[in-house]
Amino acid sequence: MILQDRLYQKDEIRALINAKISPYRLGFHADDVRYIVVQKDSEINDLVRYLKSIKNPRYSPSIVARLITRILTRDQIMADF
């Protein structure tokens, strides 16, 4: 199913679609994440702030710190190849 962004912005449509696809969620743990890729360097700080703001018992400060070390930029990847 492909959903246009403008439709996904409508709360009732988003809730309906999320309920429909809920049984197909991809489950994973923080230890499964090897890379977090962002477009450019300027996006890293926002992502780090977001990760540090996570208040969930499943994600201890050490897990969050490990996730932060896995952030790469597309530009870094392109420069390496």
C-alpha positions in Angstrom: 0.0 0.0 0.0 1.3 3.4 -0.9 0.0 6.4 0.9 0.6 10.0 -0.2 2.1 12.2 2.5 -0.8 14.7 2.4 -3.2 11.9 3.2 -1.0 10.6 6.0 -1.1 14.0 7.7 -4.8 13.5 8.4 -5.2 12.0 11.9 -8.2 9.8 11.1 -6.5 8.3 8.0 -3.2 7.8 9.8 -5.0 6.0 12.6 -6.8 3.8 10.2 -3.7 2.9 8.3 -1.6 2.3 11.4 -4.3 0.0 12.8 -4.3 -1.9 9.5 -0.6 -2.5 9.3 0.0 -3.0 13.1 0.2 -6.8 12.8 3.1 -6.4 10.4 5.4 -4.4 12.6 9.1 -5.1 12.4 10.3 -5.7 15.9 13.9 -5.0 16.8 16.1 -4.0 19.7 18.6 -1.2 20.1 21.4 -3.8 19.8 20.2 -4.8 16.3 20.9 -1.2 15.0 24.3 -1.1 13.4 24.0 2.2 11.5 21.8 5.3 11.8 22.1 7.2 8.6 21.1 10.8 8.2 21.4 13.0 5.1 23.9 15.7 6.4 25.9 16.8 9.4 23.4 19.4 10.4 20.9 16.7 11.2 23.1 14.9 13.8 22.5 17.3 16.7 18.7 17.1 16.5 18.9 13.3 16.4 21.3 13.2 19.4 19.0 15.5 21.3 16.0 13.2 20.4 17.8 10.0 21.4 18.9 11.6 24.8 15.3 12.6 25.4 14.0 9.1 25.3 12.6 8.2 28.7 11.9 4.5 28.5 13.2 1.8 30.8 14.2 -0.4 27.9 16.8 2.2 26.8 19.3 2.9 29.5 21.8 5.8 29.1 24.5 3.4 28.0 22.2 2.0 25.2 21.4 5.5 24.0 25.1 6.4 24.1 25.8 3.3 21.9 23.1 4.4 19.4 24.6 7.8 19.2 28.0 6.3 18.2 26.3 4.6 15.3 25.2 7.8 13.6 26.7 8.4 10.1 25.9 10.8 7.4 25.2 10.0 3.7 28.1 12.3 2.9 30.5 10.3 5.1 29.4 7.1 3.3 29.7 8.6 -0.1 33.2 9.9 0.7 34.3 6.4 1.8 33.4 4.7 -1.5 
